[in-house]
Amino acid sequence: MKSRTVTVDAVGQCEAVPDLATVEAFAIGEGESASDARAIAKDRASTIRESITDISTDQIRTVDLQVQDTDEMFDPVTDAPFQATEGLHIDCLPENAESVVVDVTNTGGQIQTVRFQLHEDTRRELQDKAISSAMERSREKAEQMATAEGLVVAEMQEAATTDVSSGFESIVDEALASSPDTDLHPAPITVSEGVEAVYELSEE
């Protein structure tokens, strides 16, 4: 006789304050030639690097380089024939993000976004805890269903993780465009993990 089973889905969640911030900034250069625009953007990016005092230089990296003919741009911010942009990612502690934003804007740089995230080790730790919580919840649900049928939950036969939307970062962007002095207070990040488990049922 085939054993009776019950299949349940459950989700576990864990929450933590971000322990990493990435300020996405960019420097713009304008010129009569592509090389002139690029040189100005590079110089302004160097000024941004030198202006940031709370972090080391190896925490600042160039992630994008572009030179465009302004005649081909939808809404150029300059009358010069060419515009160059150098994009920077600046990694820092969350509590230093606001001062980095101020340093960048004070030197003429522009802020695209500020992303608050979790370090990989922290994220994995939260994932493990969330999976454990989801497994506990799956057994509770199985026991509730078994009780309704006058049965009890025996051994778990199989289990697998399921896709669940999980917020690994918090983004601040729109407010920075109009107010670079925005008070940055990142919200806690929630990590969610889902499981599907099959439990064997037996007579009481």
C-alpha positions in Angstrom: 0.0 0.0 0.0 1.3 3.4 -1.0 2.2 5.6 2.0 0.1 8.7 2.5 2.0 12.0 2.2 1.3 15.7 2.4 3.2 18.4 0.4 3.5 21.9 1.9 5.1 25.2 0.9 6.5 27.6 3.4 8.6 30.8 3.4 11.1 31.9 6.0 12.4 35.4 6.4 15.3 37.1 8.2 16.1 40.8 8.4 19.4 42.7 8.9 20.7 46.3 8.7 22.8 46.8 5.5 26.5 46.5 6.1 27.7 47.8 2.7 26.9 50.9 0.6 27.8 51.6 -3.0 27.5 55.2 -4.1 27.1 55.4 -7.9 28.5 58.7 -9.2 29.7 60.1 -12.5 31.9 62.9 -13.8 31.0 64.8 -17.0 33.5 66.5 -19.4 32.6 68.7 -22.4 35.0 69.6 -25.3 35.5 70.5 -28.9 36.8 67.0 -29.6 36.2 63.6 -28.2 39.7 63.5 -26.7 39.2 66.9 -25.0 35.9 65.8 -23.4 37.4 62.6 -22.3 40.4 64.3 -20.7 38.1 66.7 -18.8 35.9 63.9 -17.5 39.0 61.9 -16.4 40.3 65.0 -14.6 37.0 65.6 -12.8 36.8 61.9 -11.9 40.3 62.2 -10.4 39.2 65.2 -8.4 36.3 63.2 -7.0 38.6 60.4 -6.0 40.9 62.8 -4.2 38.0 64.6 -2.4 36.7 61.5 -0.6 38.3 61.3 2.8 36.4 58.5 4.6 37.6 55.6 2.4 40.7 54.3 0.7 41.3 54.7 -3.0 40.9 51.0 -3.8 37.3 51.3 -2.8 36.6 53.6 -5.8 36.5 52.0 -9.2 35.7 53.2 -12.7 32.8 51.1 -14.1 31.8 53.0 -17.3 33.5 55.3 -19.9 31.4 57.0 -22.6 32.1 59.7 -25.2 29.1 61.0 -27.2 28.5 63.4 -30.0 26.0 65.9 -28.5 24.2 66.1 -31.9 23.2 62.5 -31.4 22.0 63.0 -27.8 18.3 63.5 -26.9 18.8 66.3 -24.4 22.5 67.3 -24.0 23.4 69.4 -21.0 26.1 71.3 -22.9 26.5 73.2 -26.1 29.9 71.6 -26.7 30.2 69.2 -29.6 31.3 66.3 -27.4 30.4 65.0 -23.9 32.2 62.4 -22.0 31.1 60.6 -18.9 33.1 58.5 -16.4 31.0 56.4 -14.0 32.4 55.5 -10.6 31.3 53.0 -7.9 32.3 54.0 -4.4 32.1 51.3 -1.8 31.8 52.4 1.8 30.2 51.7 5.2 26.5 52.7 5.2 27.1 55.3 7.9 29.7 57.0 5.6 27.4 57.1 2.5 26.1 60.6 3.3 29.5 62.1 3.6 30.6 60.5 0.4 27.6 61.9 -1.4 28.5 65.4 -0.1 32.1 65.1 -1.1 31.2 64.0 -4.6 28.6 66.8 -5.1 30.9 69.4 -3.6 33.5 68.7 -6.3 31.0 68.9 -9.2 30.3 65.2 -9.5 26.8 63.9 -9.9 25.1 61.1 -8.0 23.1 58.4 -9.8 22.1 56.1 -6.9 23.1 54.9 -3.5 22.7 51.2 -3.0 22.7 49.7 0.5 23.5 46.0 0.5 24.7 43.0 2.5 28.2 41.5 2.3 28.2 38.0 0.8 28.9 36.3 4.1 26.1 38.2 5.9 23.7 37.4 3.1 24.5 33.7 3.2 24.1 33.6 6.9 20.7 35.2 6.6 19.7 32.7 3.8 20.6 29.8 6.1 18.5 31.1 8.9 15.6 31.8 6.5 15.7 28.3 5.2 15.7 26.8 8.7 12.7 29.0 9.5 10.9 27.9 6.4 11.5 24.2 7.2 10.1 24.7 10.7 7.1 26.4 9.3 6.6 23.6 6.7 6.5 21.0 9.5 4.0 23.1 11.4 1.7 23.3 8.4 2.0 19.6 7.7 1.1 18.8 11.4 -1.9 21.1 11.2 -3.1 19.3 8.0 -2.4 15.9 9.5 -4.3 16.6 12.7 -7.4 17.6 10.7 -7.3 14.0 9.2 -6.6 12.3 12.5 -3.0 11.5 11.4 0.5 12.4 12.5 3.5 13.6 10.6 6.3 11.0 10.3 9.5 11.4 8.4 10.2 14.0 5.7 10.5 12.3 2.3 11.9 15.1 0.3 12.4 18.9 0.3 13.5 21.6 -2.2 13.9 25.3 -2.2 11.5 27.4 -4.2 11.9 30.8 -5.8 10.9 33.7 -3.6 11.4 37.4 -4.2 14.2 38.6 -1.9 15.4 42.1 -1.3 19.1 42.0 -1.2 19.5 45.8 -1.5 17.9 49.1 -0.7 18.2 52.0 -3.3 18.1 55.7 -2.8 18.1 57.7 -6.0 15.3 60.1 -6.8 15.7 62.4 -3.8 19.4 62.8 -4.4 18.8 64.5 -7.8 17.1 67.5 -6.1 18.7 67.4 -2.7 22.2 66.0 -2.3 22.0 66.7 1.4 19.4 64.0 1.8 19.6 62.3 5.1 20.4 58.7 4.2 18.9 56.1 6.6 18.8 52.7 4.8 15.9 50.4 5.7 16.6 46.9 6.9 17.0 44.3 4.2 14.8 41.2 4.3 16.1 37.9 3.0 13.3 35.4 2.1 13.7 31.7 1.3 10.9 29.3 0.2 10.8 25.5 0.5 8.5 22.7 -0.7 8.5 19.7 1.6 6.9 16.3 1.4 6.1 14.5 4.7 4.9 11.0 5.3 1.8 10.6 7.3 1.0 7.8 9.7 -1.8 6.6 12.0 -1.8 8.0 15.5 
